[in-house]
Amino acid sequence: MKQKSMLTWAISAIVYLGLVIGSYTVYASLDGSNDHTDSHESANGNKEKSINEQAHNNDNHASHGSDGKESEHSDHGDQSESEVVTNVKYENGFINIDVKDKDQNSPELEISHEKIMHLIIVSADLEDYYHLHPEEKGNGVYTLKFDLAENSYKSFVDIKPKNLAYQISPIKLHVGKGHGQHEEDSLKTDTNLTKTINGKTVELTTSGLGINKDVTLNFDTNGITPEPYLGALGHVVILDEKGEKFVHVHPASEEKTQFDTKFDKPGIYKVWGEFKFDGKVNSYPFVIEVK
């Protein structure tokens, strides 16, 4: 009888233990399933977030591309990362420009308005202005003999590398020991937009002078048609007050001294209109405000 009771107790213990183990297994399986579901939802969340971030990046890229396209019209250069590096030095009365791609090779340059390179140099206070054309010496080196007074300058190498992105950026250039400084708010808007140089008068009138819209700069040459200069009736260079934003604009028509451009930011800008009279090129400076 005692043996029978012990056997019954053993069987009951085994059954009880089996129930406990089975219950734990079911619980663990359910818990593991919940963990997997949470992980799956988290993975989807991350994936969706990644997709949204990518879409946001694409939107930014598209916006940048649009801005770059507008800037390209005025700046003659893509606003994407430049694939060409330029360096400007002044030694012993010579201006030397080195042009290299990222592999340190000399890129092929296309001719733009009759010249392979247009070099714009302005003094730190944006008073002195020079439009020069260095000549190629080989291996990406361009040079020109030119006398620059002691001062600090900013130079802009305006080129068109073949099949390479290029963005014009200011390059600081110090000549001698006297270094002039650029002062904020140093430019004052002209109240009179009529200038006379070498007996030739030019008047600037503007239309639609605002940001992110077409702006027309019309230069009235008082009935005197300028002589052809670099394949056009004239050229216009624009710098912002800090001397950082460079815009080189060509005439909208072969018959009129009218120039179309855009401004993407409000501020004070200095405009140089270049026109050739009696065999001489005059640079007419104007200071305007874009609101």
Backbone as JSON, one array per atom type, in Angstrom:
{
  "sequence": "MKQKSMLTWAISAIVYLGLVIGSYTVYASLDGSNDHTDSHESANGNKEKSINEQAHNNDNHASHGSDGKESEHSDHGDQSESEVVTNVKYENGFINIDVKDKDQNSPELEISHEKIMHLIIVSADLEDYYHLHPEEKGNGVYTLKFDLAENSYKSFVDIKPKNLAYQISPIKLHVGKGHGQHEEDSLKTDTNLTKTINGKTVELTTSGLGINKDVTLNFDTNGITPEPYLGALGHVVILDEKGEKFVHVHPASEEKTQFDTKFDKPGIYKVWGEFKFDGKVNSYPFVIEVK",
  "N": [[0.84, -1.19, 0.0], [1.94, 1.14, 0.81], [3.96, 1.33, -1.09], [2.44, 1.74, -3.38], [1.32, 4.2, -2.85], [3.54, 5.85, -2.86], [4.3, 5.58, -5.52], [2.16, 6.73, -6.79], [2.46, 9.32, -5.87], [4.91, 10.01, -7.06], [4.26, 9.91, -9.78], [2.41, 11.96, -9.87], [4.07, 14.11, -9.26], [5.76, 14.15, -11.44], [3.96, 14.74, -13.49], [3.13, 17.26, -12.65], [5.54, 18.67, -12.8], [5.95, 18.52, -15.54], [3.83, 20.05, -16.44], [4.58, 22.56, -15.44], [7.01, 23.03, -16.81], [6.06, 23.03, -19.45], [4.32, 25.22, -19.4], [6.15, 27.3, -18.93], [7.66, 27.12, -21.23], [5.78, 27.84, -23.19], [5.25, 30.48, -22.36], [7.8, 31.62, -22.66], [8.06, 31.38, -25.37], [6.01, 33.04, -26.27], [6.87, 35.46, -25.2], [9.29, 35.78, -26.55], [8.27, 36.02, -29.09], [6.98, 38.47, -28.88], [9.2, 40.14, -28.46], [10.46, 39.88, -30.93], [8.53, 40.96, -32.56], [8.54, 43.64, -31.66], [11.15, 44.31, -32.35], [10.99, 44.03, -35.08], [9.13, 46.01, -35.69], [10.64, 48.18, -34.9], [12.76, 48.01, -36.68], [11.4, 48.52, -39.07], [10.58, 51.1, -38.5], [13.07, 52.41, -38.41], [13.86, 51.99, -41.02], [11.88, 53.35, -42.43], [12.37, 55.89, -41.45], [14.91, 56.27, -42.46], [14.35, 56.31, -45.18], [12.75, 58.59, -45.28], [14.62, 60.49, -44.47], [16.37, 60.29, -46.61], [14.73, 61.16, -48.66], [14.41, 63.77, -47.8], [17.03, 64.65, -48.04], [17.32, 64.4, -50.79], [15.48, 66.32, -51.59], [16.76, 68.61, -50.64], [19.03, 68.49, -52.2], [17.95, 68.78, -54.72], [16.93, 71.34, -54.49], [19.29, 72.75, -54.12], [20.45, 72.22, -56.54], [18.77, 73.6, -58.22], [19.19, 76.24, -57.38], [21.87, 76.32, -57.99], [21.76, 76.2, -60.74], [20.59, 78.65, -61.4], [22.55, 80.34, -60.42], [24.6, 79.61, -62.05], [23.97, 80.8, -64.42], [24.62, 83.46, -64.03], [27.12, 83.44, -62.82], [28.74, 81.94, -64.38], [29.6, 79.38, -63.64], [29.34, 76.23, -61.99], [27.65, 75.66, -58.91], [28.26, 73.48, -57.44], [30.68, 71.33, -55.8], [33.92, 72.41, -56.52], [35.98, 71.11, -59.06], [38.38, 71.94, -59.8], [41.34, 73.58, -58.84], [42.64, 76.75, -58.09], [45.45, 78.94, -57.86], [46.92, 81.99, -56.93], [49.68, 84.13, -57.29], [51.96, 86.86, -56.63], [54.93, 87.97, -57.83], [57.93, 89.68, -58.16], [56.92, 91.61, -59.97], [55.32, 90.05, -61.61], [52.29, 88.36, -62.24], [51.27, 85.25, -61.3], [49.46, 82.39, -62.08], [48.28, 79.32, -61.04], [46.76, 76.44, -62.22], [45.05, 73.58, -61.49], [43.68, 70.23, -61.56], [42.0, 67.88, -59.36], [43.72, 65.78, -59.38], [46.12, 66.9, -59.7], [46.72, 67.53, -62.3], [46.96, 69.53, -65.28], [44.13, 71.11, -66.34], [42.22, 71.2, -69.41], [41.34, 74.25, -70.86], [38.54, 76.1, -71.99], [38.0, 78.56, -74.51], [36.65, 81.66, -73.67], [34.77, 84.35, -74.52], [36.8, 85.33, -76.26], [39.14, 84.94, -74.82], [41.31, 82.79, -72.94], [41.49, 82.95, -70.26], [40.11, 85.04, -67.78], [41.1, 87.36, -65.53], [40.18, 88.87, -62.65], [41.0, 91.47, -60.52], [40.69, 93.08, -57.46], [41.12, 95.74, -55.12], [41.39, 95.61, -51.49], [39.55, 97.41, -50.4], [37.76, 97.58, -52.42], [38.14, 99.57, -54.28], [40.19, 99.84, -56.27], [40.38, 98.36, -59.47], [40.92, 95.73, -61.74], [40.93, 94.16, -64.88], [42.25, 91.49, -66.31], [44.28, 89.44, -68.57], [45.95, 86.78, -68.35], [48.55, 84.77, -69.87], [49.0, 81.46, -71.18], [51.57, 79.33, -70.05], [52.21, 76.73, -69.97], [51.79, 73.45, -68.48], [49.68, 74.03, -66.78], [50.17, 76.59, -65.85], [49.79, 80.07, -65.79], [50.61, 83.36, -66.72], [51.42, 86.87, -66.24], [52.9, 90.0, -66.81], [52.63, 92.65, -64.68], [52.14, 95.68, -62.97], [51.46, 96.02, -59.64], [50.39, 98.04, -57.01], [51.56, 98.37, -53.58], [49.47, 96.65, -51.49], [46.48, 95.04, -50.27], [44.69, 92.53, -51.95], [41.9, 91.0, -53.7], [41.54, 88.27, -55.81], [40.02, 86.92, -58.75], [39.67, 84.13, -60.6], [38.52, 83.64, -63.64], [37.49, 81.14, -65.5], [36.85, 78.44, -67.9], [36.93, 75.33, -67.41], [37.27, 72.36, -69.32], [34.8, 69.92, -69.28], [34.8, 69.77, -66.5], [33.71, 70.61, -63.22], [33.58, 73.9, -61.96], [34.02, 76.47, -59.65], [34.06, 79.87, -59.06], [36.05, 81.47, -56.73], [37.06, 83.88, -54.23], [40.5, 84.79, -54.07], [42.97, 85.62, -51.88], [45.44, 88.15, -52.13], [48.49, 89.49, -51.42], [50.51, 92.31, -51.72], [53.67, 93.58, -51.35], [54.52, 95.29, -48.25], [52.55, 96.85, -47.22], [49.4, 96.31, -46.18], [46.18, 96.67, -47.0], [42.94, 96.93, -45.42], [39.72, 95.42, -45.41], [36.83, 97.07, -44.65], [33.8, 96.7, -42.85], [30.63, 97.66, -44.16], [31.69, 99.61, -45.8], [31.1, 100.46, -48.31], [29.17, 102.9, -49.96], [25.96, 103.63, -51.09], [25.45, 104.81, -54.37], [24.17, 107.98, -55.13], [24.02, 109.24, -57.45], [23.93, 107.9, -60.53], [25.45, 108.34, -62.79], [28.38, 108.42, -64.59], [31.5, 109.77, -65.67], [34.25, 109.09, -67.68], [37.37, 109.63, -69.1], [36.21, 111.5, -70.79], [33.93, 110.25, -71.71], [30.61, 109.52, -71.09], [28.54, 107.51, -69.04], [25.44, 106.23, -68.05], [23.75, 104.48, -65.54], [20.82, 102.61, -65.34], [18.3, 100.78, -63.63], [16.07, 97.96, -63.54], [13.51, 96.23, -61.85], [14.93, 95.74, -59.47], [15.63, 93.59, -57.21], [15.59, 90.69, -55.0], [16.09, 87.3, -56.1], [14.83, 87.45, -58.61], [14.47, 88.38, -62.07], [16.75, 90.81, -63.09], [17.43, 93.8, -64.74], [20.16, 95.52, -66.0], [20.78, 98.5, -67.37], [22.89, 100.3, -69.42], [23.31, 103.47, -70.36], [24.87, 104.9, -72.99], [24.88, 107.43, -73.99], [24.19, 107.77, -76.74], [26.46, 106.99, -78.08], [27.86, 104.29, -79.6], [29.54, 101.64, -78.08], [32.8, 100.32, -78.86], [33.45, 97.02, -80.15], [34.35, 94.71, -77.65], [36.19, 92.15, -76.51], [34.51, 90.41, -77.9], [31.98, 91.42, -77.44], [29.61, 94.11, -76.72], [30.21, 95.1, -74.31], [31.15, 94.45, -70.87], [30.16, 93.27, -67.63], [30.96, 93.27, -64.24], [30.19, 92.14, -61.03], [30.35, 92.55, -57.53], [29.69, 91.54, -54.18], [29.32, 93.34, -51.04], [31.23, 92.34, -49.31], [33.13, 91.4, -50.98], [33.1, 88.77, -51.9], [31.11, 87.33, -53.29], [31.01, 86.73, -56.62], [30.13, 87.9, -59.79], [29.97, 87.64, -63.23], [28.79, 89.2, -65.93], [27.41, 89.11, -69.19], [26.38, 90.93, -72.16], [22.84, 91.03, -72.87], [22.03, 91.33, -75.39], [23.3, 91.71, -78.73], [23.23, 94.18, -79.71], [22.59, 96.06, -77.84], [23.56, 97.77, -74.82], [22.78, 96.27, -72.53], [22.15, 94.31, -69.68], [21.33, 91.25, -68.15], [20.63, 89.8, -65.02], [20.7, 88.15, -61.76], [20.04, 88.52, -58.26], [20.68, 86.85, -55.29], [20.62, 87.52, -52.66], [19.82, 90.2, -50.38], [21.45, 93.44, -50.16], [24.44, 95.54, -50.33], [26.0, 96.21, -53.4], [28.79, 96.31, -55.64], [29.2, 97.49, -58.88], [30.84, 97.12, -61.91], [30.94, 98.48, -65.02], [32.17, 97.73, -68.14], [33.37, 99.33, -70.96], [34.38, 100.05, -74.3], [35.88, 102.79, -75.77], [37.13, 104.8, -78.35], [39.36, 103.16, -78.67], [40.13, 102.64, -76.07], [39.54, 100.96, -72.97], [37.13, 101.66, -70.66], [36.34, 101.49, -67.23], [33.48, 101.65, -65.5], [32.44, 102.45, -62.33], [29.82, 101.59, -60.1], [27.73, 101.82, -57.23], [25.21, 99.98, -55.85], [22.08, 99.22, -54.19], [20.43, 96.31, -53.2], [17.31, 95.26, -52.32]],
  "CA": [[0.0, 0.0, 0.0], [2.87, 2.25, 0.9], [4.62, 1.44, -2.39], [1.46, 2.28, -4.31], [1.16, 5.63, -2.53], [4.74, 6.53, -3.32], [4.27, 5.6, -6.97], [1.17, 7.76, -7.17], [3.05, 10.65, -5.6], [5.95, 10.24, -8.07], [3.6, 10.21, -11.05], [1.83, 13.32, -9.75], [5.17, 15.09, -9.3], [6.25, 14.23, -12.82], [2.93, 15.45, -14.26], [3.18, 18.67, -12.23], [6.75, 19.24, -13.36], [5.72, 18.67, -16.97], [2.96, 21.22, -16.64], [5.37, 23.78, -15.18], [7.94, 23.22, -17.93], [5.28, 23.37, -20.64], [3.84, 26.6, -19.25], [7.29, 28.2, -19.08], [8.04, 27.12, -22.65], [4.8, 28.64, -23.92], [5.48, 31.88, -21.97], [9.05, 32.08, -23.28], [7.83, 31.51, -26.8], [5.22, 34.26, -26.48], [7.71, 36.63, -24.91], [10.23, 35.89, -27.66], [7.53, 36.51, -30.24], [6.78, 39.9, -28.66], [10.48, 40.79, -28.69], [10.69, 39.85, -32.37], [7.62, 41.93, -33.15], [9.06, 44.97, -31.34], [12.34, 44.5, -33.15], [10.57, 44.18, -36.47], [8.56, 47.34, -35.81], [11.75, 49.13, -34.8], [13.49, 47.97, -37.94], [10.6, 49.24, -40.05], [10.66, 52.51, -38.16], [14.37, 52.91, -38.85], [13.88, 51.98, -42.47], [11.04, 54.46, -42.88], [13.08, 57.12, -41.13], [16.0, 56.39, -43.41], [13.77, 56.71, -46.45], [12.35, 59.98, -45.15], [15.83, 61.3, -44.47], [16.89, 60.29, -47.97], [13.86, 62.04, -49.43], [14.76, 65.14, -47.39], [18.32, 64.96, -48.66], [17.08, 64.59, -52.21], [14.84, 67.63, -51.75], [17.8, 69.61, -50.47], [19.91, 68.42, -53.37], [17.22, 69.35, -55.85], [16.89, 72.78, -54.27], [20.64, 73.26, -54.38], [20.68, 72.15, -57.98], [18.04, 74.69, -58.84], [19.93, 77.46, -57.1], [23.12, 76.27, -58.75], [21.5, 76.5, -62.14], [20.41, 80.09, -61.51], [23.85, 80.96, -60.2], [25.45, 79.31, -63.2], [23.68, 81.76, -65.48], [25.31, 84.72, -63.74], [28.51, 83.26, -62.38], [29.49, 81.12, -65.35], [30.23, 78.29, -62.91], [28.44, 75.43, -61.2], [27.83, 75.88, -57.48], [28.68, 72.25, -56.8], [32.08, 71.36, -55.39], [34.81, 72.67, -57.65], [36.94, 70.05, -59.39], [39.61, 72.62, -60.21], [41.9, 74.46, -57.81], [43.47, 77.82, -58.65], [46.3, 79.65, -56.91], [47.44, 83.23, -57.52], [50.81, 84.73, -56.58], [52.56, 88.03, -57.26], [56.37, 87.96, -57.54], [58.82, 90.43, -59.06], [56.17, 92.27, -61.02], [54.58, 89.1, -62.41], [51.17, 87.64, -61.65], [51.34, 83.84, -61.7], [48.27, 81.62, -61.72], [48.43, 77.87, -61.2], [45.46, 75.79, -62.38], [45.19, 72.12, -61.44], [42.52, 69.48, -61.11], [42.25, 67.2, -58.08], [44.84, 64.85, -59.57], [47.3, 67.73, -59.97], [46.94, 67.67, -63.73], [46.51, 70.82, -65.81], [42.92, 70.88, -67.13], [42.06, 71.94, -70.65], [40.42, 75.37, -70.69], [37.86, 76.56, -73.19], [38.05, 80.0, -74.75], [35.42, 82.36, -73.33], [34.88, 85.76, -74.94], [38.08, 85.55, -76.94], [40.29, 84.73, -73.95], [41.3, 81.52, -72.22], [41.37, 83.27, -68.84], [39.82, 86.41, -67.36], [41.52, 87.52, -64.14], [39.69, 90.11, -62.05], [41.68, 91.78, -59.26], [40.18, 94.28, -56.81], [41.78, 96.03, -53.84], [40.6, 95.2, -50.33], [38.44, 98.34, -50.2], [36.98, 97.52, -53.65], [38.32, 100.81, -55.05], [40.99, 99.55, -57.47], [39.78, 97.28, -60.24], [41.7, 95.35, -62.92], [40.46, 93.02, -65.66], [43.47, 91.1, -67.0], [44.22, 88.2, -69.34], [47.24, 86.07, -68.34], [48.79, 83.85, -70.97], [49.41, 80.11, -70.78], [53.0, 79.02, -70.16], [52.37, 75.27, -69.94], [51.64, 72.71, -67.23], [48.68, 74.66, -65.92], [50.67, 77.86, -65.34], [49.45, 81.25, -66.58], [51.37, 84.47, -66.14], [51.29, 88.19, -66.86], [53.67, 91.06, -66.17], [51.71, 93.73, -64.34], [52.56, 96.38, -61.76], [50.44, 96.22, -58.61], [50.88, 98.82, -55.87], [51.48, 97.68, -52.29], [48.1, 96.65, -50.97], [45.84, 93.73, -50.21], [43.75, 92.39, -53.06], [41.22, 89.74, -53.93], [41.59, 87.93, -57.23], [39.0, 85.97, -59.2], [40.11, 83.47, -61.83], [37.32, 83.3, -64.4], [37.87, 80.19, -66.54], [35.88, 77.39, -68.22], [37.6, 74.03, -67.61], [36.49, 71.44, -70.15], [34.25, 68.72, -68.64], [35.05, 69.78, -65.06], [32.98, 71.63, -62.48], [34.46, 74.95, -61.45], [33.35, 77.55, -58.95], [34.96, 80.99, -58.83], [36.14, 81.89, -55.33], [38.08, 84.92, -54.06], [41.83, 84.37, -53.62], [43.65, 86.78, -51.32], [46.73, 88.44, -52.74], [49.16, 90.58, -50.72], [51.64, 92.87, -52.46], [54.47, 94.45, -50.5], [54.31, 95.24, -46.8], [51.33, 97.57, -46.85], [48.21, 95.5, -46.4], [44.93, 97.35, -46.72], [41.93, 96.12, -44.78], [38.35, 95.64, -45.86], [35.98, 97.48, -43.53], [32.38, 96.43, -43.06], [29.8, 98.83, -44.49], [32.56, 100.64, -46.38], [30.49, 100.94, -49.56], [28.02, 103.78, -49.84], [25.15, 103.59, -52.3], [25.53, 106.01, -55.2], [22.94, 108.75, -55.35], [24.1, 109.64, -58.86], [24.39, 106.75, -61.31], [26.04, 108.82, -64.03], [29.83, 108.53, -64.42], [32.25, 110.19, -66.86], [35.66, 108.67, -67.67], [38.02, 109.98, -70.37], [35.29, 112.27, -71.63], [32.8, 109.43, -72.14], [29.66, 109.42, -69.99], [27.65, 106.34, -69.01], [24.45, 106.29, -66.97], [23.16, 103.18, -65.21], [19.45, 102.52, -64.85], [17.97, 99.39, -63.28], [14.65, 97.61, -63.45], [13.28, 95.01, -61.08], [16.07, 95.55, -58.58], [15.23, 92.85, -56.02], [16.22, 89.37, -54.89], [15.49, 86.12, -56.71], [14.03, 87.75, -59.79], [15.27, 88.92, -63.16], [17.13, 92.21, -62.95], [18.05, 94.36, -65.94], [21.06, 96.66, -65.83], [20.88, 99.17, -68.66], [23.92, 101.33, -69.43], [23.07, 104.46, -71.41], [26.16, 105.45, -73.42], [24.63, 108.75, -74.58], [24.14, 107.74, -78.19], [27.72, 106.51, -78.66], [27.95, 102.82, -79.53], [30.9, 101.19, -77.71], [33.5, 99.44, -79.79], [33.46, 95.62, -79.69], [35.39, 94.42, -76.66], [36.14, 90.73, -76.15], [33.38, 89.76, -78.55], [30.69, 91.96, -76.99], [29.58, 95.57, -76.59], [30.69, 95.45, -72.98], [31.13, 93.41, -69.84], [29.8, 93.76, -66.31], [31.39, 92.46, -63.1], [29.5, 92.54, -59.81], [30.82, 91.97, -56.28], [28.96, 91.97, -53.0], [30.06, 94.27, -50.2], [32.36, 91.64, -48.69], [34.07, 91.0, -52.0], [33.13, 87.31, -51.94], [30.21, 86.86, -54.33], [31.49, 87.23, -57.91], [29.23, 87.7, -60.92], [30.47, 88.2, -64.49], [27.61, 89.19, -66.79], [27.61, 89.55, -70.57], [25.17, 91.59, -72.68], [21.71, 90.2, -73.28], [21.82, 91.57, -76.82], [24.49, 92.14, -79.45], [23.01, 95.54, -80.18], [22.29, 96.96, -76.73], [24.38, 97.65, -73.61], [21.8, 95.84, -71.52], [22.64, 93.1, -69.04], [20.35, 90.6, -67.28], [21.26, 89.0, -63.97], [19.86, 87.91, -60.58], [20.66, 88.64, -56.95], [20.02, 85.91, -54.39], [20.6, 88.07, -51.3], [19.81, 91.66, -50.33], [22.71, 94.01, -49.7], [25.12, 96.53, -51.16], [26.82, 95.58, -54.43], [29.52, 97.21, -56.51], [29.07, 97.09, -60.28], [31.76, 97.74, -62.87], [30.56, 98.32, -66.41], [33.36, 97.93, -68.98], [33.04, 99.69, -72.33], [35.55, 100.5, -75.06], [35.69, 103.97, -76.59], [38.37, 105.34, -78.92], [40.45, 102.21, -78.46], [40.45, 102.45, -74.65], [38.48, 100.34, -72.17], [36.82, 102.38, -69.42], [35.58, 100.72, -66.23], [32.6, 102.58, -64.79], [32.0, 101.84, -61.08], [28.57, 102.02, -59.5], [27.35, 101.11, -56.0], [23.76, 99.91, -55.78], [21.54, 98.44, -53.08], [19.37, 95.37, -53.56], [16.47, 95.04, -51.12]],
  "C": [[0.87, 1.24, 0.0], [3.58, 2.47, -0.42], [3.7, 2.08, -3.42], [1.3, 3.78, -4.11], [2.37, 6.43, -3.04], [4.77, 6.63, -4.85], [3.31, 6.67, -7.48], [1.75, 9.15, -6.99], [4.1, 10.98, -6.66], [5.34, 10.62, -9.41], [3.03, 11.62, -11.03], [2.91, 14.38, -9.85], [5.68, 15.29, -10.72], [5.28, 15.02, -13.68], [2.98, 16.94, -13.94], [4.39, 19.38, -12.84], [6.61, 19.47, -14.87], [4.86, 19.87, -17.29], [3.72, 22.53, -16.46], [6.3, 24.08, -16.35], [7.21, 23.65, -19.18], [4.8, 24.81, -20.59], [4.96, 27.6, -19.47], [7.72, 28.31, -20.55], [7.1, 27.98, -23.48], [5.0, 30.12, -23.64], [6.72, 32.45, -22.66], [8.84, 32.29, -24.77], [7.05, 32.78, -27.12], [6.05, 35.5, -26.26], [8.71, 36.88, -26.02], [9.55, 36.44, -28.89], [7.29, 38.0, -30.11], [8.06, 40.67, -28.91], [10.75, 40.9, -30.19], [9.81, 40.88, -33.06], [8.11, 43.34, -32.9], [10.27, 45.28, -32.2], [11.97, 44.74, -34.6], [9.98, 45.57, -36.69], [9.66, 48.4, -35.76], [12.54, 49.16, -36.1], [12.72, 48.71, -39.02], [10.66, 50.74, -39.8], [11.96, 53.12, -38.64], [14.41, 53.0, -40.37], [13.07, 53.14, -43.03], [11.73, 55.79, -42.61], [14.21, 57.34, -42.12], [15.49, 56.85, -44.76], [13.37, 58.17, -46.41], [13.55, 60.91, -45.17], [16.41, 61.4, -45.87], [16.06, 61.21, -48.85], [14.17, 63.49, -49.11], [16.07, 65.57, -48.03], [18.16, 65.21, -50.16], [16.43, 65.93, -52.49], [15.87, 68.73, -51.62], [18.7, 69.66, -51.7], [19.23, 69.06, -54.58], [17.17, 70.86, -55.72], [18.23, 73.41, -54.58], [20.92, 73.27, -55.87], [19.97, 73.28, -58.69], [18.76, 76.01, -58.64], [21.21, 77.5, -57.91], [22.89, 76.64, -60.2], [21.32, 77.99, -62.34], [21.75, 80.79, -61.38], [24.75, 80.75, -61.41], [25.23, 80.32, -64.31], [24.47, 83.04, -65.28], [26.78, 84.53, -63.48], [29.36, 82.53, -63.39], [30.24, 80.01, -64.63], [29.21, 77.55, -62.08], [28.73, 75.66, -59.73], [28.15, 74.59, -56.73], [30.17, 72.35, -56.48], [32.99, 71.48, -56.61], [35.8, 71.52, -57.82], [38.27, 70.62, -59.85], [40.04, 73.59, -59.11], [42.81, 75.49, -58.47], [44.26, 78.49, -57.53], [46.92, 80.84, -57.61], [48.55, 83.79, -56.65], [51.34, 85.93, -57.36], [54.03, 88.1, -56.84], [57.13, 88.73, -58.61], [58.09, 91.05, -60.25], [55.38, 91.35, -61.94], [53.44, 88.48, -61.59], [51.22, 86.22, -62.19], [50.12, 83.09, -61.18], [48.52, 80.15, -62.02], [47.05, 77.23, -61.21], [45.65, 74.29, -62.44], [43.86, 71.48, -61.07], [42.9, 68.71, -59.85], [43.38, 66.18, -58.17], [46.14, 65.57, -59.9], [47.69, 67.76, -61.44], [46.43, 69.04, -64.19], [45.3, 70.59, -66.71], [42.92, 71.7, -68.42], [41.01, 73.03, -70.45], [39.82, 75.76, -72.03], [37.97, 78.07, -73.31], [36.67, 80.6, -74.46], [35.6, 83.84, -73.63], [36.31, 86.12, -75.34], [39.32, 85.32, -76.07], [40.16, 83.4, -73.21], [41.16, 81.73, -70.72], [41.07, 84.76, -68.67], [40.17, 86.49, -65.87], [41.06, 88.89, -63.64], [40.38, 90.3, -60.71], [41.1, 93.08, -58.72], [40.93, 94.48, -55.5], [40.83, 95.69, -52.69], [39.4, 96.1, -50.1], [37.53, 98.44, -51.42], [37.06, 98.82, -54.47], [39.07, 100.54, -56.35], [40.45, 98.3, -58.15], [40.61, 97.02, -61.5], [41.08, 94.12, -63.56], [41.61, 92.63, -66.6], [43.31, 89.75, -67.7], [45.6, 87.54, -69.38], [47.33, 85.07, -69.48], [49.33, 82.52, -70.46], [50.89, 79.9, -71.04], [53.26, 77.52, -70.14], [52.24, 74.7, -68.55], [50.71, 73.42, -66.25], [49.1, 75.99, -65.32], [50.34, 78.97, -66.32], [50.1, 82.46, -65.92], [51.15, 85.76, -66.93], [52.15, 89.19, -66.08], [52.75, 92.24, -65.94], [52.14, 94.36, -63.02], [51.36, 96.6, -60.83], [51.07, 97.0, -57.45], [50.76, 98.01, -54.59], [50.06, 97.8, -51.74], [47.66, 95.2, -50.79], [44.76, 93.68, -51.27], [42.98, 91.08, -52.93], [41.2, 89.5, -55.44], [40.55, 86.86, -57.53], [39.43, 85.42, -60.55], [38.88, 82.95, -62.57], [37.73, 82.44, -65.6], [36.73, 79.19, -66.78], [36.63, 76.08, -68.47], [36.69, 73.07, -68.38], [36.11, 70.19, -69.36], [34.56, 68.63, -67.14], [34.25, 70.89, -64.4], [33.97, 72.65, -61.91], [33.63, 76.07, -60.83], [34.37, 78.65, -58.64], [34.89, 81.41, -57.37], [37.22, 82.96, -55.19], [39.38, 84.34, -53.52], [42.57, 85.62, -53.14], [45.05, 86.91, -51.92], [47.33, 89.66, -52.06], [50.39, 91.01, -51.52], [52.38, 93.85, -51.56], [54.12, 94.31, -49.03], [53.02, 95.94, -46.37], [50.09, 96.8, -47.2], [46.96, 96.28, -46.01], [43.91, 96.39, -46.14], [40.55, 96.45, -45.34], [37.49, 95.94, -44.64], [34.52, 97.21, -43.87], [31.64, 97.75, -43.32], [30.64, 99.96, -45.08], [31.98, 101.22, -47.67], [29.26, 101.79, -49.27], [27.27, 103.8, -51.18], [25.25, 104.91, -53.07], [24.17, 106.68, -55.31], [22.88, 109.24, -56.8], [24.72, 108.5, -59.65], [24.84, 107.17, -62.7], [27.53, 109.04, -63.8], [30.48, 108.91, -65.76], [33.72, 109.82, -66.71], [36.23, 108.94, -69.06], [37.06, 110.66, -71.34], [34.08, 111.5, -72.12], [31.89, 109.17, -70.93], [28.74, 108.2, -70.15], [26.71, 106.49, -67.82], [23.82, 104.92, -66.78], [21.73, 103.35, -64.73], [19.13, 101.05, -64.62], [16.47, 99.19, -63.28], [14.52, 96.3, -62.69], [14.37, 94.71, -60.1], [15.61, 94.92, -57.27], [15.87, 91.48, -56.04], [15.38, 88.3, -55.57], [14.51, 86.44, -57.84], [14.93, 88.38, -60.84], [15.5, 90.41, -62.97], [17.82, 92.66, -64.24], [18.9, 95.56, -65.57], [21.26, 97.28, -67.21], [21.88, 100.32, -68.57], [23.7, 102.25, -70.64], [24.4, 105.12, -71.77], [26.0, 106.75, -74.2], [24.78, 108.77, -76.1], [25.42, 107.28, -78.87], [27.79, 104.99, -78.5], [29.37, 102.41, -79.17], [31.5, 100.31, -78.79], [33.46, 98.01, -79.26], [34.64, 95.37, -78.76], [35.21, 92.98, -76.2], [34.85, 90.07, -76.66], [32.02, 90.26, -78.12], [30.78, 93.48, -76.91], [30.09, 96.02, -75.22], [30.61, 94.26, -72.04], [30.79, 94.05, -68.5], [30.27, 92.76, -65.26], [30.73, 93.02, -61.86], [30.1, 91.81, -58.62], [29.92, 92.42, -55.14], [29.87, 92.79, -52.1], [31.29, 93.64, -49.56], [33.41, 91.22, -49.71], [34.2, 89.5, -52.12], [32.26, 86.74, -53.06], [30.57, 87.52, -55.65], [30.5, 86.89, -59.02], [29.8, 88.39, -62.15], [29.34, 88.06, -65.5], [27.96, 89.73, -68.17], [26.31, 90.12, -71.12], [24.09, 90.61, -73.1], [21.45, 90.32, -74.77], [23.13, 92.03, -77.45], [24.4, 93.6, -79.88], [22.77, 96.55, -79.05], [23.25, 96.71, -75.55], [23.44, 97.38, -72.43], [22.19, 94.48, -71.0], [21.57, 92.56, -68.09], [21.06, 89.72, -66.27], [20.25, 88.75, -62.85], [20.69, 88.11, -59.32], [19.92, 87.72, -56.0], [19.97, 86.4, -52.95], [20.51, 89.59, -51.35], [21.16, 92.18, -49.85], [23.23, 95.07, -50.65], [26.05, 95.81, -52.14], [27.57, 96.67, -55.22], [29.52, 96.63, -57.92], [30.09, 97.85, -61.11], [31.26, 97.43, -64.29], [31.76, 98.67, -67.29], [32.95, 98.18, -70.43], [34.25, 100.31, -73.02], [35.18, 101.67, -75.97], [37.05, 104.46, -77.09], [39.58, 104.46, -78.62], [40.84, 101.98, -77.02], [39.25, 101.87, -73.91], [38.32, 101.13, -70.88], [35.99, 101.49, -68.5], [34.79, 101.69, -65.36], [32.08, 101.93, -63.51], [30.71, 102.45, -60.55], [28.31, 101.2, -58.24], [25.84, 101.16, -55.87], [23.33, 99.07, -54.57], [20.39, 97.58, -53.58], [18.6, 95.05, -52.29], [15.55, 93.85, -51.31]]
}
